[in-house]
Amino acid sequence: MKFHVPNMSCGHCTAAISKSIKTTDPTAQVDTDLETRTVSVETTAQPHAILQSIKSAGYEASPA
Ligand SMILES: [Cu+2]
């Protein structure tokens, strides 16, 4: 699943987002692309739960 995270602008952001997603699903594979501001996640968790994880890290996110 993919999410658009418009305010993700540097390595600090990607680290915070990855960490938060992995709190929800420790086995998640997270791939961030700063150029397109997209987060790709391989997970068994529900999209809603991942979206919530990104938001709780402090970032707006929407399904991409
Ligand atoms: Cu940043």
N, CA, C, O and the ligand as a Tripos MOL2 file, in Angstrom:
@<TRIPOS>MOLECULE
protein
  257   255    65     0     0
PROTEIN
NO_CHARGES

@<TRIPOS>ATOM
      1 N           0.8440   -1.1960    0.0000 N.3       1 MET1
      2 CA          0.0000    0.0000    0.0000 C.3       1 MET1
      3 C           0.8770    1.2420    0.0000 C.2       1 MET1
      4 O           1.9960    1.2300    0.5140 O.2       1 MET1
      5 N           0.3550    2.3090   -0.5810 N.am      2 LYS2
      6 CA          1.1470    3.5330   -0.7000 C.3       2 LYS2
      7 C           0.3940    4.7150   -0.1140 C.2       2 LYS2
      8 O          -0.8330    4.8020   -0.1630 O.2       2 LYS2
      9 N           1.1910    5.6220    0.4430 N.am      3 PHE3
     10 CA          0.6030    6.8220    1.0260 C.3       3 PHE3
     11 C           1.3580    8.0430    0.5440 C.2       3 PHE3
     12 O           2.5730    8.0030    0.3500 O.2       3 PHE3
     13 N           0.6350    9.1160    0.3570 N.am      4 HIS4
     14 CA          1.2400   10.3760    0.0020 C.3       4 HIS4
     15 C           1.4000   11.1820    1.2940 C.2       4 HIS4
     16 O           0.4340   11.4080    2.0220 O.2       4 HIS4
     17 N           2.6480   11.6150    1.5650 N.am      5 VAL5
     18 CA          2.9360   12.3710    2.7930 C.3       5 VAL5
     19 C           3.6090   13.6780    2.3740 C.2       5 VAL5
     20 O           4.8350   13.7500    2.2900 O.2       5 VAL5
     21 N           2.8000   14.7150    2.1110 N.am      6 PRO6
     22 CA          3.3330   15.9470    1.5070 C.3       6 PRO6
     23 C           4.3980   16.6660    2.3310 C.2       6 PRO6
     24 O           5.2580   17.3370    1.7610 O.2       6 PRO6
     25 N           4.3610   16.5440    3.6580 N.am      7 ASN7
     26 CA          5.3240   17.2770    4.4870 C.3       7 ASN7
     27 C           6.5750   16.4830    4.8490 C.2       7 ASN7
     28 O           7.3790   16.9190    5.6720 O.2       7 ASN7
     29 N           6.7340   15.3250    4.2340 N.am      8 MET8
     30 CA          7.9280   14.5100    4.4900 C.3       8 MET8
     31 C           9.0750   15.0790    3.6540 C.2       8 MET8
     32 O           9.0980   14.9290    2.4320 O.2       8 MET8
     33 N          10.0380   15.7440    4.3350 N.am      9 SER9
     34 CA         11.0230   16.4950    3.5550 C.3       9 SER9
     35 C          12.4830   16.1210    3.7920 C.2       9 SER9
     36 O          13.3540   16.6020    3.0680 O.2       9 SER9
     37 N          12.7800   15.2810    4.7800 N.am     10 CYS10
     38 CA         14.1780   14.9420    5.0160 C.3      10 CYS10
     39 C          14.3040   13.5850    5.7100 C.2      10 CYS10
     40 O          13.3070   12.9080    5.9610 O.2      10 CYS10
     41 N          15.5270   13.2070    6.0100 N.am     11 GLY11
     42 CA         15.7770   11.9230    6.6400 C.3      11 GLY11
     43 C          15.1690   11.7880    8.0250 C.2      11 GLY11
     44 O          14.8130   10.6930    8.4600 O.2      11 GLY11
     45 N          15.0550   12.9190    8.7110 N.am     12 HIS12
     46 CA         14.4230   12.8870   10.0310 C.3      12 HIS12
     47 C          12.9530   12.4670    9.9020 C.2      12 HIS12
     48 O          12.4470   11.6600   10.6820 O.2      12 HIS12
     49 N          12.2990   13.0280    8.9150 N.am     13 CYS13
     50 CA         10.8850   12.6960    8.6780 C.3      13 CYS13
     51 C          10.7300   11.2170    8.3460 C.2      13 CYS13
     52 O           9.8840   10.5320    8.9200 O.2      13 CYS13
     53 N          11.5450   10.7290    7.4210 N.am     14 THR14
     54 CA         11.4010    9.3340    7.0050 C.3      14 THR14
     55 C          11.6820    8.3950    8.1700 C.2      14 THR14
     56 O          11.0330    7.3580    8.3040 O.2      14 THR14
     57 N          12.6560    8.7560    9.0200 N.am     15 ALA15
     58 CA         12.9710    7.9170   10.1850 C.3      15 ALA15
     59 C          11.8140    7.8960   11.1720 C.2      15 ALA15
     60 O          11.4590    6.8420   11.6990 O.2      15 ALA15
     61 N          11.2250    9.0690   11.4220 N.am     16 ALA16
     62 CA         10.1120    9.1550   12.3720 C.3      16 ALA16
     63 C           8.9050    8.3680   11.8590 C.2      16 ALA16
     64 O           8.2310    7.6790   12.6240 O.2      16 ALA16
     65 N           8.6460    8.4780   10.5650 N.am     17 ILE17
     66 CA          7.5040    7.7840    9.9580 C.3      17 ILE17
     67 C           7.7340    6.2730    9.9830 C.2      17 ILE17
     68 O           6.8410    5.5080   10.3460 O.2      17 ILE17
     69 N           8.9400    5.8490    9.5930 N.am     18 SER18
     70 CA          9.2490    4.4070    9.5910 C.3      18 SER18
     71 C           9.1130    3.8250   10.9890 C.2      18 SER18
     72 O           8.5490    2.7470   11.1760 O.2      18 SER18
     73 N           9.6380    4.5560   11.9680 N.am     19 LYS19
     74 CA          9.5920    4.0830   13.3490 C.3      19 LYS19
     75 C           8.1520    3.9180   13.8180 C.2      19 LYS19
     76 O           7.8070    2.9220   14.4550 O.2      19 LYS19
     77 N           7.3240    4.8890   13.5010 N.am     20 SER20
     78 CA          5.9360    4.8470   13.9290 C.3      20 SER20
     79 C           5.1820    3.6920   13.2690 C.2      20 SER20
     80 O           4.3760    3.0200   13.9130 O.2      20 SER20
     81 N           5.4470    3.4690   11.9860 N.am     21 ILE21
     82 CA          4.7930    2.3540   11.2870 C.3      21 ILE21
     83 C           5.2300    1.0300   11.9060 C.2      21 ILE21
     84 O           4.4200    0.1180   12.0740 O.2      21 ILE21
     85 N           6.5180    0.9300   12.2440 N.am     22 LYS22
     86 CA          7.0270   -0.3200   12.8210 C.3      22 LYS22
     87 C           6.5530   -0.5560   14.2510 C.2      22 LYS22
     88 O           6.6260   -1.6740   14.7610 O.2      22 LYS22
     89 N           6.0720    0.4930   14.8870 N.am     23 THR23
     90 CA          5.4380    0.3000   16.1930 C.3      23 THR23
     91 C           4.0970   -0.4100   16.0060 C.2      23 THR23
     92 O           3.6850   -1.2300   16.8260 O.2      23 THR23
     93 N           3.4340   -0.0700   14.9090 N.am     24 THR24
     94 CA          2.1490   -0.7080   14.5890 C.3      24 THR24
     95 C           2.3640   -2.1310   14.0800 C.2      24 THR24
     96 O           1.6600   -3.0540   14.4910 O.2      24 THR24
     97 N           3.3390   -2.3080   13.1850 N.am     25 ASP25
     98 CA          3.6490   -3.6280   12.6360 C.3      25 ASP25
     99 C           5.1700   -3.7890   12.5680 C.2      25 ASP25
    100 O           5.8090   -3.2990   11.6370 O.2      25 ASP25
    101 N           5.7490   -4.4800   13.5620 N.am     26 PRO26
    102 CA          7.2060   -4.6400   13.6120 C.3      26 PRO26
    103 C           7.7780   -5.3420   12.3770 C.2      26 PRO26
    104 O           8.9690   -5.2060   12.0940 O.2      26 PRO26
    105 N           6.9660   -6.0800   11.6500 N.am     27 THR27
    106 CA          7.4760   -6.7890   10.4810 C.3      27 THR27
    107 C           7.2590   -5.9990    9.1820 C.2      27 THR27
    108 O           7.5750   -6.4870    8.0980 O.2      27 THR27
    109 N           6.7270   -4.7990    9.2940 N.am     28 ALA28
    110 CA          6.4520   -4.0010    8.0930 C.3      28 ALA28
    111 C           7.7360   -3.6580    7.3440 C.2      28 ALA28
    112 O           8.7730   -3.3850    7.9480 O.2      28 ALA28
    113 N           7.6450   -3.6790    6.0230 N.am     29 GLN29
    114 CA          8.7350   -3.2070    5.1730 C.3      29 GLN29
    115 C           8.3360   -1.8080    4.7160 C.2      29 GLN29
    116 O           7.3260   -1.6310    4.0340 O.2      29 GLN29
    117 N           9.1370   -0.8190    5.0980 N.am     30 VAL30
    118 CA          8.7910    0.5630    4.7780 C.3      30 VAL30
    119 C           9.7990    1.1250    3.7870 C.2      30 VAL30
    120 O          11.0100    1.0340    3.9910 O.2      30 VAL30
    121 N           9.2870    1.7020    2.7230 N.am     31 ASP31
    122 CA         10.1370    2.2980    1.7050 C.3      31 ASP31
    123 C           9.6630    3.7320    1.4730 C.2      31 ASP31
    124 O           8.5230    3.9610    1.0690 O.2      31 ASP31
    125 N          10.5510    4.6900    1.7350 N.am     32 THR32
    126 CA         10.1470    6.0900    1.5970 C.3      32 THR32
    127 C          10.8280    6.7200    0.3880 C.2      32 THR32
    128 O          11.9890    6.4330    0.0970 O.2      32 THR32
    129 N          10.1010    7.5760   -0.3060 N.am     33 ASP33
    130 CA         10.6530    8.2860   -1.4590 C.3      33 ASP33
    131 C          10.4340    9.7800   -1.2470 C.2      33 ASP33
    132 O           9.3230   10.2910   -1.3830 O.2      33 ASP33
    133 N          11.5310   10.4660   -0.9080 N.am     34 LEU34
    134 CA         11.4270   11.8990   -0.6250 C.3      34 LEU34
    135 C          11.0580   12.7080   -1.8640 C.2      34 LEU34
    136 O          10.3860   13.7350   -1.7660 O.2      34 LEU34
    137 N          11.4990   12.2400   -3.0260 N.am     35 GLU35
    138 CA         11.2470   12.9930   -4.2490 C.3      35 GLU35
    139 C           9.7500   13.0880   -4.5560 C.2      35 GLU35
    140 O           9.2400   14.1490   -4.9160 O.2      35 GLU35
    141 N           9.0650   11.9610   -4.4060 N.am     36 THR36
    142 CA          7.6230   11.9540   -4.6840 C.3      36 THR36
    143 C           6.8080   12.0820   -3.3910 C.2      36 THR36
    144 O           5.5780   12.1370   -3.4160 O.2      36 THR36
    145 N           7.5330   12.1300   -2.2510 N.am     37 ARG37
    146 CA          6.8820   12.2120   -0.9270 C.3      37 ARG37
    147 C           5.8640   11.0760   -0.7420 C.2      37 ARG37
    148 O           4.7220   11.2690   -0.3260 O.2      37 ARG37
    149 N           6.3480    9.9100   -1.0730 N.am     38 THR38
    150 CA          5.5060    8.7280   -0.9970 C.3      38 THR38
    151 C           6.1140    7.7130   -0.0350 C.2      38 THR38
    152 O           7.3310    7.5320    0.0130 O.2      38 THR38
    153 N           5.2500    7.0580    0.7250 N.am     39 VAL39
    154 CA          5.6730    5.9880    1.6160 C.3      39 VAL39
    155 C           5.0010    4.7000    1.1380 C.2      39 VAL39
    156 O           3.7750    4.6190    1.0680 O.2      39 VAL39
    157 N           5.8210    3.6920    0.8100 N.am     40 SER40
    158 CA          5.2960    2.3920    0.4120 C.3      40 SER40
    159 C           5.4870    1.4380    1.5740 C.2      40 SER40
    160 O           6.5620    1.3780    2.1710 O.2      40 SER40
    161 N           4.4450    0.6960    1.8920 N.am     41 VAL41
    162 CA          4.5060   -0.1870    3.0510 C.3      41 VAL41
    163 C           4.0210   -1.5920    2.6780 C.2      41 VAL41
    164 O           2.9310   -1.7750    2.1360 O.2      41 VAL41
    165 N           4.8750   -2.5800    2.9910 N.am     42 GLU42
    166 CA          4.4720   -3.9820    2.8870 C.3      42 GLU42
    167 C           4.0960   -4.4040    4.2870 C.2      42 GLU42
    168 O           4.9500   -4.4840    5.1700 O.2      42 GLU42
    169 N           2.8200   -4.6750    4.4940 N.am     43 THR43
    170 CA          2.3650   -4.9800    5.8460 C.3      43 THR43
    171 C           1.1020   -5.8230    5.8180 C.2      43 THR43
    172 O           0.3770   -5.8500    4.8240 O.2      43 THR43
    173 N           0.8510   -6.5060    6.9190 N.am     44 THR44
    174 CA         -0.4040   -7.2270    7.0630 C.3      44 THR44
    175 C          -1.4150   -6.3710    7.8320 C.2      44 THR44
    176 O          -2.5730   -6.7560    7.9920 O.2      44 THR44
    177 N          -0.9610   -5.2010    8.3070 N.am     45 ALA45
    178 CA         -1.8650   -4.3040    9.0310 C.3      45 ALA45
    179 C          -2.8460   -3.6440    8.0570 C.2      45 ALA45
    180 O          -2.6050   -3.5860    6.8510 O.2      45 ALA45
    181 N          -3.9430   -3.1570    8.6040 N.am     46 GLN46
    182 CA         -4.9460   -2.4700    7.7830 C.3      46 GLN46
    183 C          -4.4170   -1.1000    7.3480 C.2      46 GLN46
    184 O          -3.6910   -0.4450    8.0960 O.2      46 GLN46
    185 N          -4.7860   -0.6680    6.1280 N.am     47 PRO47
    186 CA         -4.3680    0.6560    5.6560 C.3      47 PRO47
    187 C          -4.7120    1.7680    6.6510 C.2      47 PRO47
    188 O          -3.9360    2.7050    6.8390 O.2      47 PRO47
    189 N          -5.8710    1.6540    7.2770 N.am     48 HIS48
    190 CA         -6.2850    2.6720    8.2510 C.3      48 HIS48
    191 C          -5.2770    2.7620    9.4110 C.2      48 HIS48
    192 O          -4.9660    3.8530    9.8880 O.2      48 HIS48
    193 N          -4.7760    1.6060    9.8540 N.am     49 ALA49
    194 CA         -3.8300    1.5800   10.9780 C.3      49 ALA49
    195 C          -2.4950    2.2210   10.5830 C.2      49 ALA49
    196 O          -1.8720    2.9220   11.3800 O.2      49 ALA49
    197 N          -2.0700    1.9710    9.3490 N.am     50 ILE50
    198 CA         -0.8100    2.5620    8.8830 C.3      50 ILE50
    199 C          -0.9630    4.0690    8.7140 C.2      50 ILE50
    200 O          -0.0780    4.8450    9.0740 O.2      50 ILE50
    201 N          -2.0920    4.4600    8.1630 N.am     51 LEU51
    202 CA         -2.3800    5.8920    8.0060 C.3      51 LEU51
    203 C          -2.3300    6.5950    9.3630 C.2      51 LEU51
    204 O          -1.7720    7.6830    9.5000 O.2      51 LEU51
    205 N          -2.9270    5.9440   10.3530 N.am     52 GLN52
    206 CA         -2.9450    6.5000   11.7090 C.3      52 GLN52
    207 C          -1.5270    6.5940   12.2860 C.2      52 GLN52
    208 O          -1.2040    7.5460   12.9950 O.2      52 GLN52
    209 N          -0.6970    5.6120   11.9810 N.am     53 SER53
    210 CA          0.7010    5.6270   12.4520 C.3      53 SER53
    211 C           1.4470    6.8220   11.8970 C.2      53 SER53
    212 O           2.1810    7.5010   12.6170 O.2      53 SER53
    213 N           1.2540    7.0770   10.6050 N.am     54 ILE54
    214 CA          1.9410    8.2080    9.9700 C.3      54 ILE54
    215 C           1.4560    9.5110   10.6040 C.2      54 ILE54
    216 O           2.2480   10.4110   10.8820 O.2      54 ILE54
    217 N           0.1500    9.5990   10.8260 N.am     55 LYS55
    218 CA         -0.4080   10.8090   11.4370 C.3      55 LYS55
    219 C           0.0810   11.0000   12.8650 C.2      55 LYS55
    220 O           0.3250   12.1270   13.2960 O.2      55 LYS55
    221 N           0.2250    9.8930   13.6060 N.am     56 SER56
    222 CA          0.6710   10.0440   14.9950 C.3      56 SER56
    223 C           2.1480   10.4150   15.0620 C.2      56 SER56
    224 O           2.6160   10.8830   16.1000 O.2      56 SER56
    225 N           2.8930   10.2140   13.9690 N.am     57 ALA57
    226 CA          4.2780   10.7060   13.8970 C.3      57 ALA57
    227 C           4.2890   12.2070   13.6300 C.2      57 ALA57
    228 O           5.3400   12.8430   13.7050 O.2      57 ALA57
    229 N           3.1340   12.7690   13.3200 N.am     58 GLY58
    230 CA          3.0230   14.2130   13.1240 C.3      58 GLY58
    231 C           2.9090   14.6580   11.6830 C.2      58 GLY58
    232 O           3.1400   15.8250   11.3690 O.2      58 GLY58
    233 N           2.5480   13.7210   10.7920 N.am     59 TYR59
    234 CA          2.4810   14.0620    9.3680 C.3      59 TYR59
    235 C           1.0980   13.8010    8.7960 C.2      59 TYR59
    236 O           0.4350   12.8190    9.1280 O.2      59 TYR59
    237 N           0.6880   14.7110    7.9290 N.am     60 GLU60
    238 CA         -0.5330   14.5000    7.1720 C.3      60 GLU60
    239 C          -0.2530   13.4040    6.1560 C.2      60 GLU60
    240 O           0.8280   13.3510    5.5690 O.2      60 GLU60
    241 N          -1.2300   12.5310    5.9520 N.am     61 ALA61
    242 CA         -1.0400   11.4680    4.9720 C.3      61 ALA61
    243 C          -2.3640   11.1210    4.3310 C.2      61 ALA61
    244 O          -3.4270   11.2390    4.9420 O.2      61 ALA61
    245 N          -2.2740   10.6860    3.0710 N.am     62 SER62
    246 CA         -3.4760   10.2270    2.3880 C.3      62 SER62
    247 C          -3.0840    9.0360    1.5210 C.2      62 SER62
    248 O          -1.9290    8.9220    1.1100 O.2      62 SER62
    249 N          -4.0320    8.1530    1.2420 N.am     63 PRO63
    250 CA         -3.7030    7.0150    0.3730 C.3      63 PRO63
    251 C          -3.2450    7.5370   -0.9950 C.2      63 PRO63
    252 O          -3.8360    8.4730   -1.5350 O.2      63 PRO63
    253 N          -2.2000    6.9350   -1.5470 N.am     64 ALA64
    254 CA         -1.6700    7.3980   -2.8420 C.3      64 ALA64
    255 C          -2.0370    6.4190   -3.9500 C.2      64 ALA64
    256 O          -1.6810    6.6350   -5.1080 O.2      64 ALA64
    257 CU         12.2480   16.1240    7.9630 Cu       65 CU65
@<TRIPOS>BOND
     1     1     2 1
     2     2     3 1
     3     3     4 2
     4     3     5 am
     5     5     6 1
     6     6     7 1
     7     7     8 2
     8     7     9 am
     9     9    10 1
    10    10    11 1
    11    11    12 2
    12    11    13 am
    13    13    14 1
    14    14    15 1
    15    15    16 2
    16    15    17 am
    17    17    18 1
    18    18    19 1
    19    19    20 2
    20    19    21 am
    21    21    22 1
    22    22    23 1
    23    23    24 2
    24    23    25 am
    25    25    26 1
    26    26    27 1
    27    27    28 2
    28    27    29 am
    29    29    30 1
    30    30    31 1
    31    31    32 2
    32    31    33 am
    33    33    34 1
    34    34    35 1
    35    35    36 2
    36    35    37 am
    37    37    38 1
    38    38    39 1
    39    39    40 2
    40    39    41 am
    41    41    42 1
    42    42    43 1
    43    43    44 2
    44    43    45 am
    45    45    46 1
    46    46    47 1
    47    47    48 2
    48    47    49 am
    49    49    50 1
    50    50    51 1
    51    51    52 2
    52    51    53 am
    53    53    54 1
    54    54    55 1
    55    55    56 2
    56    55    57 am
    57    57    58 1
    58    58    59 1
    59    59    60 2
    60    59    61 am
    61    61    62 1
    62    62    63 1
    63    63    64 2
    64    63    65 am
    65    65    66 1
    66    66    67 1
    67    67    68 2
    68    67    69 am
    69    69    70 1
    70    70    71 1
    71    71    72 2
    72    71    73 am
    73    73    74 1
    74    74    75 1
    75    75    76 2
    76    75    77 am
    77    77    78 1
    78    78    79 1
    79    79    80 2
    80    79    81 am
    81    81    82 1
    82    82    83 1
    83    83    84 2
    84    83    85 am
    85    85    86 1
    86    86    87 1
    87    87    88 2
    88    87    89 am
    89    89    90 1
    90    90    91 1
    91    91    92 2
    92    91    93 am
    93    93    94 1
    94    94    95 1
    95    95    96 2
    96    95    97 am
    97    97    98 1
    98    98    99 1
    99    99   100 2
   100    99   101 am
   101   101   102 1
   102   102   103 1
   103   103   104 2
   104   103   105 am
   105   105   106 1
   106   106   107 1
   107   107   108 2
   108   107   109 am
   109   109   110 1
   110   110   111 1
   111   111   112 2
   112   111   113 am
   113   113   114 1
   114   114   115 1
   115   115   116 2
   116   115   117 am
   117   117   118 1
   118   118   119 1
   119   119   120 2
   120   119   121 am
   121   121   122 1
   122   122   123 1
   123   123   124 2
   124   123   125 am
   125   125   126 1
   126   126   127 1
   127   127   128 2
   128   127   129 am
   129   129   130 1
   130   130   131 1
   131   131   132 2
   132   131   133 am
   133   133   134 1
   134   134   135 1
   135   135   136 2
   136   135   137 am
   137   137   138 1
   138   138   139 1
   139   139   140 2
   140   139   141 am
   141   141   142 1
   142   142   143 1
   143   143   144 2
   144   143   145 am
   145   145   146 1
   146   146   147 1
   147   147   148 2
   148   147   149 am
   149   149   150 1
   150   150   151 1
   151   151   152 2
   152   151   153 am
   153   153   154 1
   154   154   155 1
   155   155   156 2
   156   155   157 am
   157   157   158 1
   158   158   159 1
   159   159   160 2
   160   159   161 am
   161   161   162 1
   162   162   163 1
   163   163   164 2
   164   163   165 am
   165   165   166 1
   166   166   167 1
   167   167   168 2
   168   167   169 am
   169   169   170 1
   170   170   171 1
   171   171   172 2
   172   171   173 am
   173   173   174 1
   174   174   175 1
   175   175   176 2
   176   175   177 am
   177   177   178 1
   178   178   179 1
   179   179   180 2
   180   179   181 am
   181   181   182 1
   182   182   183 1
   183   183   184 2
   184   183   185 am
   185   185   186 1
   186   186   187 1
   187   187   188 2
   188   187   189 am
   189   189   190 1
   190   190   191 1
   191   191   192 2
   192   191   193 am
   193   193   194 1
   194   194   195 1
   195   195   196 2
   196   195   197 am
   197   197   198 1
   198   198   199 1
   199   199   200 2
   200   199   201 am
   201   201   202 1
   202   202   203 1
   203   203   204 2
   204   203   205 am
   205   205   206 1
   206   206   207 1
   207   207   208 2
   208   207   209 am
   209   209   210 1
   210   210   211 1
   211   211   212 2
   212   211   213 am
   213   213   214 1
   214   214   215 1
   215   215   216 2
   216   215   217 am
   217   217   218 1
   218   218   219 1
   219   219   220 2
   220   219   221 am
   221   221   222 1
   222   222   223 1
   223   223   224 2
   224   223   225 am
   225   225   226 1
   226   226   227 1
   227   227   228 2
   228   227   229 am
   229   229   230 1
   230   230   231 1
   231   231   232 2
   232   231   233 am
   233   233   234 1
   234   234   235 1
   235   235   236 2
   236   235   237 am
   237   237   238 1
   238   238   239 1
   239   239   240 2
   240   239   241 am
   241   241   242 1
   242   242   243 1
   243   243   244 2
   244   243   245 am
   245   245   246 1
   246   246   247 1
   247   247   248 2
   248   247   249 am
   249   249   250 1
   250   250   251 1
   251   251   252 2
   252   251   253 am
   253   253   254 1
   254   254   255 1
   255   255   256 2
@<TRIPOS>SUBSTRUCTURE
     1 MET1         2 RESIDUE 1 A MET
     2 LYS2         6 RESIDUE 1 A LYS
     3 PHE3        10 RESIDUE 1 A PHE
     4 HIS4        14 RESIDUE 1 A HIS
     5 VAL5        18 RESIDUE 1 A VAL
     6 PRO6        22 RESIDUE 1 A PRO
     7 ASN7        26 RESIDUE 1 A ASN
     8 MET8        30 RESIDUE 1 A MET
     9 SER9        34 RESIDUE 1 A SER
    10 CYS10       38 RESIDUE 1 A CYS
    11 GLY11       42 RESIDUE 1 A GLY
    12 HIS12       46 RESIDUE 1 A HIS
    13 CYS13       50 RESIDUE 1 A CYS
    14 THR14       54 RESIDUE 1 A THR
    15 ALA15       58 RESIDUE 1 A ALA
    16 ALA16       62 RESIDUE 1 A ALA
    17 ILE17       66 RESIDUE 1 A ILE
    18 SER18       70 RESIDUE 1 A SER
    19 LYS19       74 RESIDUE 1 A LYS
    20 SER20       78 RESIDUE 1 A SER
    21 ILE21       82 RESIDUE 1 A ILE
    22 LYS22       86 RESIDUE 1 A LYS
    23 THR23       90 RESIDUE 1 A THR
    24 THR24       94 RESIDUE 1 A THR
    25 ASP25       98 RESIDUE 1 A ASP
    26 PRO26      102 RESIDUE 1 A PRO
    27 THR27      106 RESIDUE 1 A THR
    28 ALA28      110 RESIDUE 1 A ALA
    29 GLN29      114 RESIDUE 1 A GLN
    30 VAL30      118 RESIDUE 1 A VAL
    31 ASP31      122 RESIDUE 1 A ASP
    32 THR32      126 RESIDUE 1 A THR
    33 ASP33      130 RESIDUE 1 A ASP
    34 LEU34      134 RESIDUE 1 A LEU
    35 GLU35      138 RESIDUE 1 A GLU
    36 THR36      142 RESIDUE 1 A THR
    37 ARG37      146 RESIDUE 1 A ARG
    38 THR38      150 RESIDUE 1 A THR
    39 VAL39      154 RESIDUE 1 A VAL
    40 SER40      158 RESIDUE 1 A SER
    41 VAL41      162 RESIDUE 1 A VAL
    42 GLU42      166 RESIDUE 1 A GLU
    43 THR43      170 RESIDUE 1 A THR
    44 THR44      174 RESIDUE 1 A THR
    45 ALA45      178 RESIDUE 1 A ALA
    46 GLN46      182 RESIDUE 1 A GLN
    47 PRO47      186 RESIDUE 1 A PRO
    48 HIS48      190 RESIDUE 1 A HIS
    49 ALA49      194 RESIDUE 1 A ALA
    50 ILE50      198 RESIDUE 1 A ILE
    51 LEU51      202 RESIDUE 1 A LEU
    52 GLN52      206 RESIDUE 1 A GLN
    53 SER53      210 RESIDUE 1 A SER
    54 ILE54      214 RESIDUE 1 A ILE
    55 LYS55      218 RESIDUE 1 A LYS
    56 SER56      222 RESIDUE 1 A SER
    57 ALA57      226 RESIDUE 1 A ALA
    58 GLY58      230 RESIDUE 1 A GLY
    59 TYR59      234 RESIDUE 1 A TYR
    60 GLU60      238 RESIDUE 1 A GLU
    61 ALA61      242 RESIDUE 1 A ALA
    62 SER62      246 RESIDUE 1 A SER
    63 PRO63      250 RESIDUE 1 A PRO
    64 ALA64      254 RESIDUE 1 A ALA
    65 CU65       257 GROUP 0 **** ****
